[in-house]
């Protein structure tokens, strides 16, 4: 099995567990930007504007400190690997942020200081060595040239990273 196939298998397992967990109890995260009812947001059709929603992390008890993978759902926007190329309406990529406010100034790249953002053409991103404590993870849909969309599209979530203590065997 390749590393990519293992990562995909783990992400699918996480998504299944998240769906099952959602049937038992509601989300306990503190959203810094609420896009509206998630079910309504992702059932829209037609000429709806682009939207992004952080689907993970989102469960009771926070996340484990260390490596944290953020996954998103994107609607009405093509996430493509044309980073740095000319802009095309309705396509671009995602900028993932940790512990900063996503910049939204028109015509300027949506980038912050070193170590606070990652640019990706995937709907997931792993942050390595996340320390214990409360962190804000945010995402922004951007054009191919890294600039915000005309109407910025952002989602953010506050999450507590904890160090899990395991019993010795």
Phi and psi in degrees as a GROMACS rama.xvg file:
@    title "Ramachandran Plot"
@    xaxis  label "Phi"
@    yaxis  label "Psi"
@TYPE xy
-79.796  164.2  UNK-2
-61.0441  -40.9693  UNK-3
-62.4416  -41.1041  UNK-4
-68.9231  -33.2767  UNK-5
-66.8525  -43.2995  UNK-6
-62.5889  -40.0943  UNK-7
-64.7449  -43.6436  UNK-8
-61.5697  -42.5503  UNK-9
-64.8936  -42.7066  UNK-10
-62.8239  -40.7305  UNK-11
-63.6774  -41.4657  UNK-12
-62.3289  -43.9788  UNK-13
-60.5471  -43.8831  UNK-14
-62.6965  -41.3007  UNK-15
-62.8272  -45.5396  UNK-16
-63.1721  -37.374  UNK-17
-64.5114  -42.3162  UNK-18
-63.6001  -43.3212  UNK-19
-64.7204  -41.8069  UNK-20
-62.7102  -36.0106  UNK-21
-65.0183  -24.8658  UNK-22
-75.7065  -21.4357  UNK-23
-91.7443  -42.5031  UNK-24
-148.932  158.088  UNK-25
-77.6973  170.732  UNK-26
-66.9146  148.062  UNK-27
-117.344  11.8683  UNK-28
-83.2207  160.652  UNK-29
-103.998  107.772  UNK-30
-82.7008  133.869  UNK-31
-89.9954  -13.2879  UNK-32
-145.339  116.783  UNK-33
-102.004  112.814  UNK-34
-76.3471  -1.47385  UNK-35
114.08  -176.611  UNK-36
-61.0873  122.28  UNK-37
-59.1659  -37.0167  UNK-38
-66.7594  -41.598  UNK-39
-66.3689  -41.6949  UNK-40
-58.5212  -40.505  UNK-41
-100.81  9.95353  UNK-42
-108.398  4.49119  UNK-43
-67.7251  151.734  UNK-44
-132.863  174.144  UNK-45
77.5997  -135.024  UNK-46
-90.5416  34.8409  UNK-47
-66.4125  148.299  UNK-48
-71.3933  162.583  UNK-49
-60.95  150.99  UNK-50
-147.376  154.834  UNK-51
-138.624  143.712  UNK-52
-142.35  126.818  UNK-53
-74.853  114.172  UNK-54
-91.9035  -19.6809  UNK-55
-151.116  134.714  UNK-56
-80.3862  143.979  UNK-57
-167.518  75.1004  UNK-58
-157.034  165.039  UNK-59
-63.6011  142.938  UNK-60
92.8242  1.32758  UNK-61
77.9409  -158.171  UNK-62
-126.363  161.349  UNK-63
-74.4522  136.75  UNK-64
-63.0561  154.201  UNK-65
117.302  -127.691  UNK-66
-88.7544  125.433  UNK-67
-122.798  121.293  UNK-68
-99.166  124.253  UNK-69
-98.8865  128.902  UNK-70
-119.706  149.581  UNK-71
-132.721  158.507  UNK-72
-111.097  133.416  UNK-73
-121.758  138.319  UNK-74
-130.08  139.761  UNK-75
58.5944  37.7554  UNK-76
-158.735  132.617  UNK-77
-92.2971  115.662  UNK-78
-85.1888  112.941  UNK-79
-129.819  158.687  UNK-80
-94.8208  68.8206  UNK-81
-123.332  37.3434  UNK-82
-60.7252  125.899  UNK-83
86.5813  -2.51936  UNK-84
-88.8325  179.298  UNK-85
-68.3229  148.962  UNK-86
-71.138  145.738  UNK-87
-134.171  135.463  UNK-88
-59.2816  133.029  UNK-89
84.1445  6.57712  UNK-90
-138.258  159.139  UNK-91
167.019  -145.549  UNK-92
-145.486  -168.423  UNK-93
-120.79  137.964  UNK-94
-109.278  125.447  UNK-95
-98.64  136.136  UNK-96
-124.188  150.276  UNK-97
-131.337  121.375  UNK-98
62.8434  28.5666  UNK-99
-141.957  161.657  UNK-100
-86.8404  127.196  UNK-101
-61.959  131.44  UNK-102
-74.7761  142.857  UNK-103
-130.231  18.1008  UNK-104
-70.3089  121.263  UNK-105
-56.5382  136.577  UNK-106
82.4208  -5.83558  UNK-107
-113.442  140.399  UNK-108
-56.6505  139.602  UNK-109
-84.1514  70.4224  UNK-110
-130.92  149.417  UNK-111
-123.411  -162.262  UNK-112
-66.671  162.828  UNK-113
-54.5232  136.55  UNK-114
81.4928  0.258763  UNK-115
-109.142  -3.92876  UNK-116
-146.865  156.348  UNK-117
-139.131  135.931  UNK-118
-99.1698  133.972  UNK-119
-150.804  148.944  UNK-120
-103.434  21.7522  UNK-121
-116.037  159.896  UNK-122
-93.2601  25.896  UNK-123
-152.431  155.654  UNK-124
-154.024  134.629  UNK-125
-103.498  129.394  UNK-126
-99.311  126.423  UNK-127
-97.0383  147.213  UNK-128
57.1331  44.2417  UNK-129
-71.9669  124.332  UNK-130
-76.8392  164.761  UNK-131
-63.1946  149.678  UNK-132
122.405  -175.106  UNK-133
-88.9684  132.345  UNK-134
-130.702  150.519  UNK-135
-107.007  122.762  UNK-136
-107.491  130.784  UNK-137
-134.027  157.319  UNK-138
-136.59  149.59  UNK-139
-140.471  131.579  UNK-140
-78.4116  132.959  UNK-141
-133.184  162.448  UNK-142
-70.28  170.405  UNK-143
-56.931  -30.8001  UNK-144
-89.2761  15.4653  UNK-145
74.6656  7.2782  UNK-146
-87.0013  151.061  UNK-147
-61.205  154.785  UNK-148
-64.8008  163.249  UNK-149
-52.0848  -47.1517  UNK-150
-106.798  106.997  UNK-151
-53.1221  139.486  UNK-152
-120.509  109.378  UNK-153
-137.414  148.739  UNK-154
-139.562  150.67  UNK-155
-147.638  153.485  UNK-156
-145.267  139.822  UNK-157
-94.286  131.169  UNK-158
-135.177  143.685  UNK-159
-98.4275  123.272  UNK-160
-94.8683  128.661  UNK-161
-123.996  152.273  UNK-162
-91.3356  113.696  UNK-163
-76.9851  137.369  UNK-164
-103.129  125.575  UNK-165
-108.01  146.35  UNK-166
-76.0503  138.629  UNK-167
-66.2258  147.507  UNK-168
